[in-house]
Amino acid sequence: MAAASSMRLCGVRRAADAGSSASMRARDRALVQVWDVPRHRLLARPEAAVSDRGLLPALAPDGRSLLTCLPGGETLEVRTLADGRGHRVTWPRQVRRQACRAGKWTVTPDSRALAFDTPDGIRTWELSPARERPRLDLPGHGEWEADFSADGATAVTTGDGVIALWRTSRPGTPLMRYAVEGDAVDARLDMKDGVVRYLVGGVVRSLDVRDALRGDRLREPLERAAFSQDGRSLAAAQRRGGTTVFQLRDARDGAVTSSLSGRTCAQCRPGLFAFSRDGGTLAYTAESDGGTELRRWSVDRRRETARAVIPSYVASLLVPDGGGPVVTSGTPAGNRDNDRHYVDAWSVGERTRTRQLHRRAGDEPSALSPNGRTVLARNGERITIGSGESTRVLRGEISITAVAVSPDGRHLAVAGGNGRLTLWNASGTRRLGVLAESAAGPGTGATPVLAFSPDGRHLAVGREDGTVRLWRPTPPASPEPPTPAPKDPSSPSASPATNCASPPPAPPSAPSPSPRNAPPTGPANVPEAVSTATNGGRICPRWSIGGRAEGWWEEGNGTGVEGPGRAGPPAPPLNGRRRWSTGLTCP
C-alpha cells in the first residue's frame, strides 16, 4: 500500500440505492472506503488491487460487494463488504483476461453480472454461475462503456464519438445511434424521464430517447424504401427467408396497404422505387435473368398496371404524372468490359419498351434529370436521351461515386472518387461549393448515399456508420442565383450552401438556433426516405439510425434535445402529427 503522503483520490462510486458510496485512493493498491451516505457512517475499509491497466475496483449497485482484478491480469475477485471475505470468479481464462484488460467496467443493476469492453463489443458475464449474457456488437476500436436500465432490458453505450441505445434481448442492432461532437463519457440512462444524460467537455447534456424506447421494430429489416412526395405512402422491400418481397405501406402508421407483386432472388440486389409526383403511380424493379424486371403499380387502384423485362441493370428511375412511360437509366446487361463502359436508357410503357440511349460512357451510377431528358454518367458526361449528344460537365471531379439531383432541378450533389462532396448547378457547369472534404467520413473508402428532400431544400448525406448529415443547399431566404466558386474552395465565400453542422453565429438580437425541431431523415442506405419538414433555422444536427435499414421517419416530431444539464420538454410536432418509425428515432 502506498504511503499516505503519495495517495490520491481516484474515484467515487455510489450504490444504486443511494445509501452507500465508495471512495478510492490508489496507485497499485486501493484503499476503498464504503460510506453510509445518509448517516455519514463508514461501513468498511477494504483494500483492493488496481489492475495493470489502472482499472479501479467496481462497487456493486446493491452496495454489498466489490469487484477487483488481482495483479497478473487473469484473476477477478468478488469481496463481500460485510465480512471482508473474497472469492474468485470462475470464468474462462480468456474472459478473465479480457475483463482485466478492459478500459471500463460496469456492474449490472441486479449486481449479478459485470459488463466490460472488448475488441468485439461489450461483453456481460454473470458472476455466479459463470454464464454470458447477450453481447452488444460494437466496432473493434476505441473504448466503450455501458449503463443499464434497472431491469437490464435496455442499455446505453458511449465510445468512439457515438451514443447508442440497445435492447439487450436484441443486441445485434441498436435502437438508435447518435454522433457526438467531442468525447462523451459517463452516459446514464434515465428510463423514468426517457433521456440519456452524458458528459462532454465538462457539460452535462441530455438526449431525449422516448421515441426510441416506444418505437416498435420490424422482425425483419427493410432493405430499401421510398416515400411518395405527398408523404402518404411508403414503398418498402423486406427480406423474408431467401427472397425479398415488396410492400406498400401507409406512411402515417406503417400499416401494409398492399402486397406488391414480384420477388427477388436470394443473391439479387434490392430493387429501386420511384413514385410519380402526385403519388398515384409507383414503379419498382427487381433483378432478373438477363436484366431487370420493372413493374408499374397503381396506388389508388391497388393493382399492377404494367410489367416488362429490359436488358439493363437499372440505376435510376423516373415516373411521370399522367400515365406516361417510365424512364430508366443504367448499364446494358450482358458481359461487362471494364475497359468499355456503356450507359443506356429505356422508355417503358404499359405495352411497349423502347431503348432510347445506348452509348459508351461511365459505368454506374447514372442519374436521370427530373424531366427525364438527360442522364448524368459516372465519367462526368451529361447525355441527352434520344439524340445521344453529350457534354463534359463536373470538371475537376475525380470520377463520381454517388450523385443526387434535386427534384426542383436546381442542384446536383456529387461525391467524387477523392471522397469530396460538392454542390453544383443543375447543368453541372458551375461548382457552387465544397460541402465536405470527406463525404463518407474520415478514414473510410465507403461510398456515401446522397438524397435531396422532395422540395429540394435539404440534402441528406448518409455514411456507412449510420450517421446522416443534413445540408441546406441554398439559404432559407429567397432563391439566390448561383455564383462561380472561387479558386480556393476553402474560402468562406466559396459556397452559398449552409453546413448544418456548423451554423453561423446568431445575431445578438436573435435567439440562438436550436436543433429541437430539425428534421430527422431516413436510413443512411435508403436515399429516398428524406423528410421535407424544416425548422426555420440554419442549424441541423446529425441524426443517426440503428442499423443499415431498420426504420424510417418521413416527418418526425422533433423531440431531439441536446442541452446543458437538462432534458427539456419535447417539441411540438412539426406538422401536427407524427409519422411512423420502425427503429429509427430522433435522438
C-alpha positions as CSV (number, residue, x, y, z in Angstrom):
1,M,0.0,0.0,0.0
2,A,1.3,3.4,-0.9
3,A,2.4,5.9,1.7
4,A,-0.3,8.3,2.9
5,S,1.6,11.3,1.5
6,S,1.5,9.9,-2.0
7,M,-2.0,8.7,-2.1
8,R,-4.6,10.4,-4.2
9,L,-8.4,10.3,-4.6
10,C,-9.1,8.4,-7.8
11,G,-12.9,8.0,-7.9
12,V,-16.2,7.8,-6.2
13,R,-18.8,5.2,-6.8
14,R,-22.4,5.3,-5.5
15,A,-24.5,2.3,-5.0
16,A,-27.9,2.2,-6.8
17,D,-29.9,2.5,-3.5
18,A,-28.1,5.8,-2.9
19,G,-27.4,4.5,0.7
20,S,-23.7,3.9,0.3
21,S,-20.8,5.1,-1.7
22,A,-17.2,4.2,-2.1
23,S,-14.2,6.5,-2.4
24,M,-10.9,5.1,-3.6
25,R,-7.3,6.1,-3.2
26,A,-4.8,4.2,-5.4
27,R,-1.5,3.7,-7.0
28,D,-1.0,-0.1,-7.3
29,R,-3.3,-0.7,-4.3
30,A,-6.7,0.9,-3.5
31,L,-7.9,1.7,0.0
32,V,-11.7,1.6,-0.5
33,Q,-13.9,3.4,1.9
34,V,-17.6,2.4,1.8
35,W,-19.9,5.0,3.4
36,D,-23.5,5.1,4.5
37,V,-24.2,8.5,3.0
38,P,-27.4,9.4,4.8
39,R,-26.0,8.6,8.2
40,H,-22.4,9.8,7.4
41,R,-21.1,6.4,8.7
42,L,-18.1,4.5,7.5
43,L,-19.2,0.9,6.7
44,A,-16.0,-0.7,5.5
45,R,-12.4,0.0,4.6
46,P,-11.3,-2.9,2.4
47,E,-8.1,-3.0,0.4
48,A,-8.2,-3.9,-3.3
49,A,-5.8,-4.3,-6.1
50,V,-5.7,-1.9,-9.1
51,S,-5.4,-3.7,-12.4
52,D,-2.2,-3.4,-14.5
53,R,-4.1,-1.0,-16.8
54,G,-5.2,1.1,-13.9
55,L,-8.7,-0.2,-13.7
56,L,-10.2,0.6,-10.3
57,P,-12.4,-1.8,-8.3
58,A,-16.2,-1.7,-9.0
59,L,-18.8,-1.3,-6.3
60,A,-21.9,-3.4,-6.9
61,P,-25.1,-1.4,-7.1
62,D,-26.5,-3.2,-4.0
63,G,-23.6,-1.9,-2.0
64,R,-22.7,-5.4,-0.7
65,S,-19.7,-6.4,-2.7
66,L,-16.6,-5.1,-4.5
67,L,-15.1,-6.5,-7.7
68,T,-11.4,-6.2,-8.4
69,C,-8.8,-7.6,-10.8
70,L,-5.8,-9.1,-9.0
71,P,-2.2,-8.4,-10.1
72,G,-1.2,-10.5,-13.1
73,G,-4.3,-9.6,-15.1
74,E,-6.0,-13.0,-15.1
75,T,-7.9,-13.2,-11.8
76,L,-11.1,-11.5,-10.7
77,E,-12.2,-11.4,-7.1
78,V,-15.5,-10.6,-5.5
79,R,-15.2,-9.3,-2.0
80,T,-18.1,-9.2,0.4
81,L,-18.1,-6.0,2.3
82,A,-19.9,-7.3,5.3
83,D,-17.2,-9.8,6.4
84,G,-14.3,-8.9,4.1
85,R,-14.1,-12.3,2.5
86,G,-13.4,-12.7,-1.1
87,H,-13.8,-15.4,-3.7
88,R,-12.5,-15.7,-7.2
89,V,-14.7,-15.6,-10.3
90,T,-14.7,-18.9,-12.2
91,W,-14.9,-17.5,-15.7
92,P,-12.9,-19.0,-18.6
93,R,-9.3,-17.8,-18.6
94,Q,-9.7,-15.8,-21.8
95,V,-12.7,-14.0,-20.5
96,R,-11.0,-13.1,-17.2
97,R,-8.1,-11.8,-19.2
98,Q,-10.4,-9.6,-21.4
99,A,-12.1,-8.2,-18.3
100,C,-8.8,-7.3,-16.6
101,R,-7.6,-5.6,-19.8
102,A,-10.8,-3.7,-20.4
103,G,-10.9,0.1,-20.2
104,K,-14.3,0.3,-18.5
105,W,-16.3,-1.8,-16.0
106,T,-20.0,-1.7,-15.3
107,V,-21.7,-3.9,-12.7
108,T,-25.3,-4.6,-13.9
109,P,-28.2,-3.1,-11.8
110,D,-29.0,-6.6,-10.4
111,S,-25.4,-6.8,-9.1
112,R,-25.1,-10.3,-10.6
113,A,-23.0,-9.5,-13.7
114,L,-20.1,-7.5,-14.9
115,A,-20.1,-5.7,-18.3
116,F,-16.7,-4.7,-19.9
117,D,-15.5,-3.6,-23.3
118,T,-13.6,-5.8,-25.6
119,P,-12.5,-5.6,-29.3
120,D,-15.7,-7.4,-30.2
121,G,-18.1,-5.2,-28.3
122,I,-19.3,-5.1,-24.7
123,R,-19.5,-8.5,-23.0
124,T,-21.5,-9.2,-19.9
125,W,-20.8,-12.2,-17.7
126,E,-22.7,-13.3,-14.7
127,L,-20.6,-13.8,-11.6
128,S,-22.2,-17.0,-10.4
129,P,-22.9,-19.2,-12.2
130,A,-20.4,-18.3,-14.9
131,R,-22.6,-17.5,-17.8
132,E,-22.5,-14.9,-20.6
133,R,-25.4,-12.6,-21.4
134,P,-26.1,-11.3,-24.9
135,R,-23.2,-9.3,-26.3
136,L,-23.5,-5.8,-27.7
137,D,-21.8,-5.6,-31.1
138,L,-19.6,-2.6,-31.4
139,P,-16.7,-1.6,-33.8
140,G,-13.4,-3.0,-32.9
141,H,-11.7,0.2,-32.0
142,G,-11.9,2.7,-29.1
143,E,-13.0,2.2,-25.5
144,W,-16.7,1.7,-24.8
145,E,-18.7,1.9,-21.6
146,A,-22.2,0.9,-20.8
147,D,-25.1,1.7,-18.5
148,F,-28.2,-0.4,-18.0
149,S,-31.8,0.2,-17.0
150,A,-32.9,-1.2,-13.7
151,D,-34.4,-4.3,-15.2
152,G,-31.4,-4.8,-17.5
153,A,-33.6,-4.8,-20.6
154,T,-32.1,-1.6,-22.1
155,A,-28.6,-0.3,-22.3
156,V,-26.8,2.8,-23.5
157,T,-23.2,2.7,-24.7
158,T,-20.7,5.5,-25.3
159,G,-17.4,5.5,-27.2
160,D,-15.8,6.4,-30.4
161,G,-17.9,9.6,-30.6
162,V,-21.2,7.7,-30.7
163,I,-24.0,7.1,-28.2
164,A,-26.1,4.1,-28.9
165,L,-29.3,2.7,-27.3
166,W,-29.9,-1.0,-27.2
167,R,-32.4,-3.7,-26.3
168,T,-30.3,-6.3,-24.6
169,S,-32.5,-9.1,-25.8
170,R,-31.8,-8.0,-29.4
171,P,-28.1,-6.9,-29.3
172,G,-27.3,-7.2,-33.0
173,T,-28.6,-3.7,-33.9
174,P,-29.1,-0.6,-31.7
175,L,-32.4,1.1,-31.3
176,M,-30.6,4.4,-32.3
177,R,-27.2,5.9,-32.6
178,Y,-26.2,9.5,-32.1
179,A,-23.0,11.0,-33.2
180,V,-21.5,13.3,-30.6
181,E,-19.1,16.2,-31.2
182,G,-16.3,15.5,-28.7
183,D,-15.7,12.7,-26.3
184,A,-18.9,11.7,-24.4
185,V,-18.4,9.9,-21.1
186,D,-20.4,8.7,-18.1
187,A,-23.7,8.3,-20.0
188,R,-26.6,7.4,-17.8
189,L,-29.9,6.1,-18.9
190,D,-32.9,7.6,-17.1
191,M,-35.9,5.4,-18.0
192,K,-38.4,7.5,-16.0
193,D,-37.7,10.7,-17.9
194,G,-36.8,8.9,-21.2
195,V,-33.4,10.6,-21.5
196,V,-29.8,9.8,-21.7
197,R,-27.5,12.2,-19.8
198,Y,-23.9,12.3,-20.6
199,L,-20.8,14.4,-20.0
200,V,-18.9,16.1,-22.8
201,G,-16.4,18.9,-22.5
202,G,-17.3,19.4,-18.8
203,V,-21.0,20.0,-19.6
204,V,-23.8,17.6,-18.8
205,R,-26.1,17.1,-21.9
206,S,-29.3,15.3,-22.3
207,L,-30.7,13.2,-25.2
208,D,-34.4,12.6,-25.5
209,V,-34.9,8.9,-26.3
210,R,-38.6,8.4,-25.6
211,D,-39.4,7.7,-29.2
212,A,-36.7,5.1,-29.4
213,L,-37.9,3.4,-26.3
214,R,-41.5,3.4,-27.6
215,G,-40.9,2.5,-31.2
216,D,-41.7,-0.9,-32.4
217,R,-39.2,-2.6,-34.6
218,L,-39.7,-5.0,-37.5
219,R,-38.7,-8.6,-37.0
220,E,-37.0,-8.5,-40.4
221,P,-35.3,-5.3,-41.5
222,L,-36.3,-3.4,-44.6
223,E,-33.7,-3.5,-47.4
224,R,-34.9,-0.4,-49.2
225,A,-37.7,2.1,-49.0
226,A,-39.0,5.3,-50.7
227,F,-41.6,7.8,-49.6
228,S,-44.0,9.3,-52.1
229,Q,-43.6,13.1,-52.5
230,D,-47.1,13.8,-51.0
231,G,-46.0,11.9,-47.8
232,R,-48.8,9.5,-47.8
233,S,-47.2,6.2,-49.0
234,L,-44.1,4.2,-48.3
235,A,-42.8,1.6,-50.7
236,A,-40.6,-1.0,-49.0
237,A,-38.6,-4.1,-49.8
238,Q,-38.4,-6.6,-46.9
239,R,-36.2,-9.7,-46.7
240,R,-38.2,-12.9,-45.9
241,G,-36.2,-16.1,-45.8
242,G,-34.3,-16.4,-49.1
243,T,-36.2,-13.8,-51.0
244,T,-37.3,-10.1,-50.9
245,V,-40.9,-9.1,-51.0
246,F,-42.3,-5.7,-51.9
247,Q,-45.0,-3.8,-49.9
248,L,-46.9,-0.5,-50.0
249,R,-47.4,1.0,-46.5
250,D,-49.3,3.8,-45.0
251,A,-46.7,6.4,-44.0
252,R,-48.7,7.5,-41.1
253,D,-48.6,4.3,-39.1
254,G,-46.6,1.8,-41.2
255,A,-49.6,-0.5,-41.9
256,V,-49.3,-2.6,-45.0
257,T,-51.9,-1.4,-47.5
258,S,-50.8,-3.6,-50.5
259,S,-48.6,-6.6,-51.0
260,L,-46.9,-5.9,-54.3
261,S,-46.3,-8.5,-57.0
262,G,-42.8,-9.8,-57.7
263,R,-39.9,-11.2,-55.6
264,T,-36.2,-11.1,-55.9
265,C,-33.7,-14.0,-55.8
266,A,-31.5,-14.6,-52.7
267,Q,-28.4,-13.2,-54.4
268,C,-30.0,-10.3,-56.1
269,R,-29.5,-6.7,-55.0
270,P,-32.5,-4.7,-53.7
271,G,-34.5,-3.0,-56.4
272,L,-35.4,0.6,-56.8
273,F,-38.6,2.5,-56.1
274,A,-39.9,5.7,-57.7
275,F,-43.2,7.4,-57.3
276,S,-44.8,9.9,-59.6
277,R,-45.0,13.4,-58.2
278,D,-48.7,13.1,-57.5
279,G,-48.1,9.8,-55.6
280,G,-50.6,7.9,-57.7
281,T,-48.1,5.6,-59.5
282,L,-45.3,3.5,-58.3
283,A,-42.5,1.9,-60.3
284,Y,-40.2,-0.7,-58.8
285,T,-37.5,-3.0,-60.1
286,A,-36.1,-6.4,-59.3
287,E,-33.1,-8.1,-60.9
288,S,-33.9,-11.0,-63.2
289,D,-32.1,-13.3,-65.6
290,G,-30.8,-11.1,-68.4
291,G,-31.6,-7.7,-66.9
292,T,-34.2,-6.0,-64.7
293,E,-37.9,-6.7,-64.3
294,L,-39.8,-3.4,-64.0
295,R,-43.3,-3.3,-62.6
296,R,-45.8,-0.4,-62.5
297,W,-48.4,-0.2,-59.7
298,S,-51.5,2.0,-59.3
299,V,-51.5,3.2,-55.7
300,D,-55.2,4.2,-55.8
301,R,-56.5,1.1,-57.6
302,R,-54.1,-1.2,-55.8
303,R,-53.1,-3.3,-58.8
304,E,-50.3,-3.9,-61.2
305,T,-50.8,-2.0,-64.5
306,A,-47.7,-3.0,-66.4
307,R,-44.7,-5.3,-66.4
308,A,-41.6,-5.6,-68.6
309,V,-38.2,-7.1,-68.5
310,I,-35.5,-4.9,-70.0
311,P,-31.9,-6.0,-70.8
312,S,-30.4,-3.4,-68.5
313,Y,-29.2,-3.1,-64.9
314,V,-31.3,-0.1,-63.8
315,A,-29.6,2.6,-61.7
316,S,-32.2,5.3,-61.9
317,L,-36.0,5.6,-62.3
318,L,-38.4,8.4,-63.3
319,V,-42.2,8.1,-63.2
320,P,-44.0,10.9,-65.0
321,D,-47.5,12.0,-63.9
322,G,-50.5,11.2,-66.1
323,G,-49.6,7.7,-67.0
324,G,-46.6,8.4,-69.3
325,P,-43.8,5.8,-69.9
326,V,-41.4,5.1,-67.1
327,V,-37.8,6.2,-68.0
328,T,-34.8,4.3,-66.7
329,S,-31.1,4.7,-67.0
330,G,-28.4,2.1,-66.2
331,T,-25.9,-0.3,-67.7
332,P,-26.7,-2.7,-70.5
333,A,-27.0,-6.3,-69.4
334,G,-24.5,-8.9,-70.6
335,N,-20.8,-9.3,-70.2
336,R,-19.2,-6.2,-68.8
337,D,-15.9,-5.0,-70.2
338,N,-14.0,-3.0,-67.6
339,D,-12.3,-1.0,-70.4
340,R,-15.5,-0.2,-72.2
341,H,-18.4,1.2,-70.1
342,Y,-21.8,1.9,-71.5
343,V,-24.9,3.6,-70.3
344,D,-28.4,3.0,-71.6
345,A,-31.9,4.5,-71.2
346,W,-35.3,2.9,-71.7
347,S,-38.8,4.2,-72.0
348,V,-41.2,1.5,-70.7
349,G,-44.9,2.0,-71.3
350,E,-47.8,-0.3,-70.4
351,R,-47.4,-2.4,-73.7
352,T,-44.1,-1.2,-75.2
353,R,-40.5,-0.8,-74.2
354,T,-38.1,1.3,-76.3
355,R,-34.4,1.7,-75.8
356,Q,-33.7,5.4,-76.3
357,L,-30.0,5.5,-75.5
358,H,-27.0,3.1,-75.8
359,R,-23.7,4.9,-75.6
360,R,-20.2,4.4,-74.3
361,A,-19.8,6.3,-71.1
362,G,-19.1,5.8,-67.4
363,D,-20.2,2.7,-65.6
364,E,-23.0,3.1,-63.0
365,P,-24.1,5.1,-61.1
366,S,-26.0,7.2,-63.6
367,A,-28.8,9.7,-62.7
368,L,-31.7,10.9,-64.6
369,S,-32.7,14.6,-64.7
370,P,-36.1,15.4,-63.1
371,N,-37.6,15.9,-66.6
372,G,-36.2,12.6,-67.9
373,R,-34.4,14.2,-70.9
374,T,-30.8,13.8,-69.8
375,V,-28.7,11.3,-67.9
376,L,-25.5,12.0,-66.0
377,A,-22.9,9.3,-66.3
378,R,-20.2,8.4,-63.9
379,N,-17.4,9.8,-66.1
380,G,-19.0,13.3,-65.9
381,E,-20.8,13.3,-69.2
382,R,-24.3,14.7,-69.4
383,I,-26.0,12.8,-72.2
384,T,-29.2,13.8,-74.0
385,I,-31.6,10.9,-74.2
386,G,-32.7,10.3,-77.8
387,S,-30.0,12.1,-79.7
388,G,-27.1,10.8,-77.6
389,E,-25.4,14.2,-77.6
390,S,-23.0,14.6,-74.7
391,T,-21.4,17.5,-72.8
392,R,-18.5,17.2,-70.4
393,V,-19.6,18.5,-67.0
394,L,-18.4,18.4,-63.4
395,R,-14.9,19.4,-64.4
396,G,-12.4,19.0,-61.7
397,E,-14.1,15.9,-60.1
398,I,-12.1,12.7,-59.9
399,S,-14.8,10.3,-61.1
400,I,-18.2,10.1,-59.5
401,T,-19.1,7.6,-56.8
402,A,-22.5,9.0,-55.9
403,V,-24.8,11.6,-57.4
404,A,-28.2,13.1,-56.5
405,V,-30.3,15.5,-58.5
406,S,-32.7,17.8,-56.6
407,P,-36.3,17.3,-57.6
408,D,-36.7,21.0,-58.4
409,G,-33.9,20.7,-60.9
410,R,-31.7,23.4,-59.4
411,H,-28.8,21.4,-57.9
412,L,-26.5,18.4,-58.2
413,A,-24.8,16.8,-55.2
414,V,-21.7,14.9,-56.2
415,A,-19.4,12.6,-54.2
416,G,-16.1,12.2,-56.0
417,G,-13.6,9.5,-56.1
418,N,-11.4,11.5,-53.8
419,G,-14.2,11.4,-51.2
420,R,-15.1,15.1,-51.5
421,L,-18.7,16.2,-51.5
422,T,-19.5,19.1,-53.8
423,L,-22.6,21.1,-54.8
424,W,-23.2,22.1,-58.5
425,N,-25.7,23.9,-60.5
426,A,-28.3,21.8,-62.3
427,S,-26.3,21.6,-65.6
428,G,-23.1,20.7,-63.8
429,T,-21.2,23.6,-65.3
430,R,-20.6,25.6,-62.1
431,R,-19.4,24.3,-58.8
432,L,-21.3,26.1,-56.1
433,G,-19.2,24.9,-53.2
434,V,-17.4,22.1,-51.3
435,L,-19.7,20.8,-48.6
436,A,-17.3,18.3,-47.1
437,E,-13.8,17.1,-47.9
438,S,-14.8,13.6,-46.8
439,A,-18.4,12.8,-47.6
440,A,-18.2,9.2,-46.2
441,G,-16.3,10.2,-43.1
442,P,-12.6,10.3,-42.3
443,G,-10.6,7.2,-42.8
444,T,-13.1,5.3,-44.9
445,G,-13.3,4.5,-48.5
446,A,-17.0,3.7,-48.4
447,T,-19.4,5.3,-50.8
448,P,-21.9,7.8,-49.2
449,V,-25.6,7.9,-50.0
450,L,-27.0,11.2,-51.2
451,A,-30.6,12.3,-51.3
452,F,-32.5,15.6,-51.7
453,S,-35.8,16.2,-49.9
454,P,-38.8,16.3,-52.3
455,D,-38.9,20.1,-52.2
456,G,-35.1,20.3,-52.9
457,R,-34.4,22.4,-49.8
458,H,-32.4,19.8,-47.9
459,L,-29.6,17.4,-48.8
460,A,-29.0,14.3,-46.7
461,V,-25.7,12.6,-46.7
462,G,-25.6,9.1,-45.2
463,R,-22.5,7.4,-44.0
464,E,-21.6,3.8,-43.6
465,D,-21.6,4.2,-39.8
466,G,-25.3,5.1,-39.9
467,T,-25.0,8.8,-39.3
468,V,-26.8,11.3,-41.5
469,R,-25.8,14.9,-42.1
470,L,-28.3,17.5,-43.3
471,W,-27.3,20.4,-45.5
472,R,-29.3,23.3,-46.9
473,P,-28.2,23.8,-50.5
474,T,-29.4,27.4,-50.5
475,P,-30.1,30.0,-47.8
476,P,-33.7,29.7,-46.4
477,A,-34.4,33.2,-47.9
478,S,-35.5,33.8,-51.5
479,P,-33.7,31.9,-54.2
480,E,-30.2,33.3,-55.0
481,P,-28.6,32.9,-58.3
482,P,-25.6,30.6,-58.1
483,T,-22.2,32.1,-58.5
484,P,-19.0,30.5,-59.7
485,A,-16.8,29.0,-57.0
486,P,-13.6,30.8,-56.3
487,K,-10.3,29.1,-56.9
488,D,-9.8,28.4,-53.2
489,P,-12.7,26.0,-52.2
490,S,-11.9,26.5,-48.6
491,S,-12.7,30.2,-48.7
492,P,-15.7,31.2,-46.7
493,S,-17.2,32.7,-49.8
494,A,-16.8,29.5,-51.8
495,S,-20.3,28.2,-51.3
496,P,-23.8,29.6,-50.7
497,A,-24.6,26.2,-49.1
498,T,-25.0,26.1,-45.4
499,N,-23.3,23.3,-43.5
500,C,-26.0,22.4,-41.0
501,A,-23.3,21.0,-38.6
502,S,-21.6,24.4,-38.4
503,P,-24.2,27.1,-38.2
504,P,-23.2,30.7,-38.3
505,P,-23.5,32.7,-35.1
506,A,-26.9,34.2,-34.5
507,P,-27.1,38.0,-34.4
508,P,-27.2,39.5,-30.9
509,S,-30.9,40.3,-31.1
510,A,-31.9,36.8,-32.3
511,P,-32.1,33.7,-30.1
512,S,-29.6,31.0,-30.7
513,P,-30.8,28.4,-33.1
514,S,-31.9,25.2,-31.6
515,P,-31.8,21.7,-33.0
516,R,-35.0,20.7,-31.4
517,N,-37.2,20.9,-34.5
518,A,-34.6,19.9,-37.0
519,P,-35.9,17.2,-39.4
520,P,-34.8,13.6,-38.9
521,T,-34.0,11.6,-42.0
522,G,-34.3,8.1,-43.3
523,P,-31.6,5.5,-43.0
524,A,-28.2,6.1,-44.5
525,N,-28.6,3.4,-47.2
526,V,-32.1,4.4,-48.2
527,P,-31.7,7.6,-50.1
528,E,-35.4,8.0,-51.0
529,A,-36.6,8.4,-47.4
530,V,-35.9,12.0,-46.6
531,S,-38.1,14.4,-44.6
532,T,-39.4,17.6,-46.1
533,A,-40.0,19.2,-42.7
534,T,-37.9,22.2,-41.7
535,N,-37.3,24.1,-38.5
536,G,-36.9,27.6,-40.0
537,G,-33.4,28.0,-38.6
538,R,-30.0,27.4,-40.0
539,I,-28.8,24.5,-37.9
540,C,-29.5,20.9,-38.4
541,P,-27.9,18.3,-36.1
542,R,-26.7,14.9,-37.2
543,W,-29.3,12.2,-36.9
544,S,-28.5,8.6,-36.7
545,I,-30.1,5.3,-37.2
546,G,-29.8,1.9,-35.6
547,G,-28.5,-0.3,-38.3
548,R,-28.5,-0.1,-42.1
549,A,-32.2,-0.2,-42.9
550,E,-34.1,-0.7,-39.7
551,G,-36.6,2.1,-39.9
552,W,-37.7,5.4,-41.4
553,W,-39.1,8.8,-40.5
554,E,-40.8,11.0,-43.0
555,E,-41.7,13.8,-40.7
556,G,-40.6,13.4,-37.1
557,N,-41.9,15.2,-34.0
558,G,-38.6,16.9,-33.4
559,T,-38.0,15.6,-29.9
560,G,-34.3,15.6,-30.3
561,V,-32.8,17.6,-27.5
562,E,-29.2,18.4,-26.7
563,G,-28.9,21.0,-24.0
564,P,-26.7,21.6,-21.0
565,G,-27.8,19.8,-17.9
566,R,-31.5,19.1,-18.7
567,A,-33.7,17.0,-20.9
568,G,-36.3,19.7,-21.7
569,P,-39.9,19.0,-22.8
570,P,-40.5,17.6,-26.2
571,A,-41.0,20.0,-29.1
572,P,-44.4,20.0,-30.7
573,P,-44.9,18.0,-33.9
574,L,-43.7,19.9,-37.0
575,N,-46.8,19.3,-38.9
576,G,-49.3,18.4,-36.2
577,R,-48.8,14.7,-36.5
578,R,-46.2,12.1,-36.0
579,R,-45.0,9.7,-38.7
580,W,-44.3,6.1,-38.5
581,S,-41.0,4.7,-37.1
582,T,-39.6,1.2,-37.0
583,G,-36.3,1.5,-35.3
584,L,-35.1,5.0,-36.3
585,T,-35.6,7.7,-33.7
586,C,-34.9,11.3,-33.5
587,P,-32.0,11.4,-30.9
